[in-house]
């Protein structure tokens, strides 16, 4: 009875740790790519973005993947559904747009920050797959 909430507690701990890691990565990438003043001015926004990227983005991408899977199954003529492989590209575009408008930096700097964030999110979800598959929306 004492350990009934163990999986939920573990998920919350991993969520906090992952948010902190992604926030540090975002902060360092904004610091190096954009400017030191932009990074220090947008600390709170960077933490909010990290939380969105860690918790909300996988849920949205899982729903998009399911919709693309249904659409791809309807139009798949050869029996193969390749439409679901667009989901990481859509995820990158979501990260790109959110980073651009939340941090308000030019597009050329935003592309590099988004690529670094996507790369570290990929590494994070590879190391901690329970975080991505907690709600059943994993790719």
RADA-V758417 format. One record per helix or strand of 3 or more residues. SS is the DSSP state (H for helix, E for strand). FROM is the first residue (numbers start at 1). TO is the last residue. Records with the same first field share a line. If there is no record, write none. Layout:
SS: FROM-TO + FROM-TO
This chain:
H: 6-33 + 36-41 + 43-75 + 83-103 + 107-127 + 129-132
